[in-house]
Amino acid sequence: MICTGCGCLCDDLDLTVAEGQLLEVANVCLWGLSRFFPCKRSHPRKERRRILKPLARLNGRPREVSYETALEQAAEILGAARRPLLYGLTNTGSRAQEAALHLARKLRARLEPADLAFTAPYYHSLRKHGLYWAPLEVIRDEADTVLFWGANPLHSCPRHPVRYSVFARGRFTERGVEDRRVAAVDLYRTEVAKFCHLFVQVEPGRELQLLSGIREHLEGAPGPGPAVKGTRKLAGFLSQGDFGVIFFGRGATYNQGFALLDELAGLAARLGEERPFVLFPLSADFNAAGLYQLLFNELGSPEAPDFGHESGLLTTYATADWGEFDAVLVVGADPWWFLPEEQALALQARRVPVVSLSPYANRTTASARVVFPTALAGLEAAEVAYRMDGLPVVLKQVLPAAWPTDREILLDLAKAI
Amino acid sequence: MATPDELLEFLPGSDCGQCGLTCAEFAAALSRGDLAPEDCPVLHEPDFAGFIDALHELLGPPAAPAPAMHLDPDRCNGCGICVAMCEYHLGNCDEARLGRGPRPADRVVFKVVNGAVVVLRQDLCTRLIQAAEKCNKCADHCPTGAITLT
């Protein structure tokens, strides 16, 4: 059984099911548990409420309606919009993503992946530097130098260190962590420090200086000014080993994302001249890789497509300004969770209608005008997902579903508009 | 568990004192678990063949060892590092050795269930079966400090 908790897509889960009820899941981490039981991520005792019936707002209050009525209202909202936004899709299956792209084309909408701010700097720098790439199994078998930059895998994908990056025993890393050297760079000391041989705590805003200092040390010409603490040690760490990998997380893209990823990619490219060196985004959403794979295949670029542009199609790495849209369709994401409050209030003040597809109640469904309950991909619906390194994995249906899948709803919406 | 009187039936009853006790005192010590049947020198003589096995049968299996591993479910995030690092799993569970989760039929000390580690067979723990007090691999590598060994 495959876990859809994060981009690792762990394939060694054992489910205990009795009379259509899920009783127990073995080998699942706390993060993935929320995909199987109605609880919050990493908080198993905090329950989440399942949405049982489609909801539509009547006189400002959400009311249970039939699927057909909800479909009619959603089609009316999206069909009448002059500038619609289709947001999310990183936490839904590839078949649903295909249907979403088809709908975005039909609506002449802007399609924005939920983690665009995280992956856009990476793809931008990838295009510029052209980097070495390796699947997770090759990293497990060969990587002896592992650096986490702004990433805490124990929170974003807890089993990643044990399955692929740190403790896993592979073909040429038979002793696991003893055959690897592990380092981390972060603004705060995290749990990762427990198993790192080197942990560098860098002050906010000094990451670029740290990276350029490492480059200078590697070139053998350190600058005259005072270096950021840890520069020399990190340069020494990275210059050794036969196969290296830098895993970066969201911490690397919060501020100065494009500049920092450009420097990180430049460093990986420089190190890659001597030995294989991979720069790898640690994606927490289970099918983010699938969405970018689809955009690559269909549009030739991992950038966010805008089908409403006067040229017919504009692709961009820039995140959208929510102020320009007059209708929003959210699939496989909860943008209201991290949207700045003033933006959320501005959307509310402009009465921008939101249509949300979600199995559970969340902040977005609370603000939505129409809500469709959906089946969980990989548990209640068969789907396809791409692991964080681009490996396609078939997800099976295990439990009977009382709700339609994301794909079915998106296709019905496309028909109804 | 047999009473001291029942155990006394399978002792020599001669109160020879070679063990430093009378046979009744030896029976009481056996029932408390302070001594083993093998500690009686007379029972090793050919005349008493089979008496040691009979006493073992009466005493039943040895009591389970006192818990030596404490897991804090509130701290555990189910990363499975302890399962992969366990010394017993290293030699006896291929799946865990490779970083994957153990299969249901595998004999393992612990595994991750519903997002937290649960102990299944503490008697397999290397610390107990080999008295290797120095094996702290699971606790040493736990990033959240969820495991305490005593």
Interface residues (C-beta under 8 A of the other chain):
Chain A: C10 D12 L13 D14 E24 V25 A26 N27 V28 C29 L30 W31 G32 L33 F37 S42 P44 R140 L154 P158 R159 P161 V162 R163 Y164 F167 A168 R169 G176 V177 E191 V192 K194 F195
Chain B: C76 N77 G78 C79 G80 I81 V83 A84 M85 E95 R97 L98 G99 R100 G101 P102 R103 P104 K111 V112 V113 N114 G115 A116 H141 C142 P143 T144
